[in-house]
Amino acid sequence: MTKPNERVHPQKQPQVDGDSLKDRYNKFIGSLNELVVWLSRHQTSLSVMPSPTPETKSHQIEMSTSATALEGGGVAAECTFICTVYGNGEEAIATIEGEFRALFETSELPLDDVLDLFRRRNLPISFWPYVREMIQSDCGRMNIPIIVMPVYKVMPKKSA
């Protein structure tokens, strides 16, 4: 699973038809258009009685993405996430789970290595605003402190 602000780096891939992975990836990204994003699954649970002054200690977010090239052209993508909120003790007091899906159109049918790089690099950034808003809204609805979620960042690889 990808965690927010985790470093994501392209892996070295052999060249195909004289184009490097970077060239094929850039060509694919240049032809990509997002068509629609939708919520396909959502579940929350609160294991404590809400209080007038609820307290939380920490939270953990896990997120995974997948992408599939469609036969007629385009890409179907999916993002699943779970956020566990912990109280003052070690116990989880709330969970927020969800799944978003998206369709993209493209004139460039991606090979597996390009699709994998897109899945690891672009999809977390594309889905993060939806995940972030859902978690923050659900915290308010459950009367627990709203988790301030950071902007999702892909950090450049450090030079050796």
N, C-alpha and C positions, 0 to 999 in steps of 0.2 A: 504494500500500500504506500502511496505517496503521502508524505506529511507536509503541511504548509512550510514553505521556505527551505525545503530539502533541495540540495543541489542536484540538478538534472543535466547530464552531459550526453551528447551523442556518442555512440560507440563507433569505433572505426569499422567501416564496412568496405568490402571490395567494390571496385568501380563496375558499373553496369553500362554497357554500350558507350563507354568513354565518358559518361557523366559521373561525377562524384556524388556521394550521398548528399553533400551540402547543395550541389546544383539541383539534384532531383527534388530535394526537400523544398528549396526556395521556389522552384517551378510549381510544385504542388500547392504550397501556401499561397502563392500569387494567384492561383486560379480558384481558391476556396471561398465560398460564400455560405454563411450560416443561414439556414432556412427557418428553422423553428427549434425552440427549446421547451420542454414540458416536464412537469413533475409526474412521475409514474408510480411512486410509492412514498408514503410518509407515515411515520409512527412516532409517538412520544410516550414516555412513561415517567411518572413522578412517584417515587417510593416513600416520600415523607409527606406529612400533613403540611400544607402551605402555612407559613407564619407571617405575621405583619412585618417582621424584620428578618427575612431569610438570609442565611449566610452560605456562601460556597467557598471552598478552599482552592480548588483547581479543576481543570478539565483536560480531556484528551480527545483529539479528533483524528480519526482514521478515514482516509479517502482512497478509493481506487477508481481507475478509469479503464475503459476498453473502447476499441474502435474497429469497425468492420467496413471494408470496401464493398459497395453494393454493385451487383452485376450491371444494372442499367446506368451506372455512373453515380457518383456521390459517396458519402460516408455516413454511416450510422454510428453514433457515439453514446456512451453511457457513463454515468458517474454515480457511484454508491458511496455513502458516508455514514458514519456513526460518531456521535459526540457523547461522551460520558462526562457527567458533571459530578464532582465529589464534594461532600459536605465537609464540616470541620474535622470529622474523623476520616478513616480510610474508605468508608463505604460510598458507593455510588448512590446519589440521590435522584438523578434523572438521566434519561437517555433520549436522544433525538436521532432518529434514523431516517434516511431518505434515499431516493434514487431519482436522478434527472436524466433525461434522454435528449438527444439533439440529432438533427439531420443537417448535413452540409451538402452543397452541390459543388462539383469540381469538373473541370474538363480534363484533368490529369488523373488517370487511374494510378493510385500509389502502390508501389511494391511493399512487401512486408516490412523492410527496414525503414522506409519513409513513414509508413503507417505507425510503426512502433515509436519512432521519434515524435511524431505528432501526438500520439497517445500520452507519452511521458512529458513532453514539453508544453504543448498547447492546450490540451484538454483540461489539466488542472487549473490553468489560468482562466479558461473560458467558463468553467463551471463554478469557480470559487465565489463569485458574487452571489450566485443563487444559493449556494450552501451557506455562506455567511449570513445572508438575510434571513434564511429559514431558521438557523440556530438562534440568532439574536431575537427574532420575533417570538419563537417558541419559548425562550427563557422568560420573556415578559408575560406570555400567556399562562405560564406555570407559576408565576409569582416567585421566581428565583432571580437573583441578580443577573442582569444581561451581560453576557460574555462579550467583551470588546475584542473583536476578531481583527487580526492584522491584515494588511494588504498581502496578497499572495505574491511572492517574489521568487524568481528563478535567478539564482546567483551565478555569475560567470565563473568559469573554471579558473582557479588560481594558477599562474604560471610557475613552473618549478625553477 
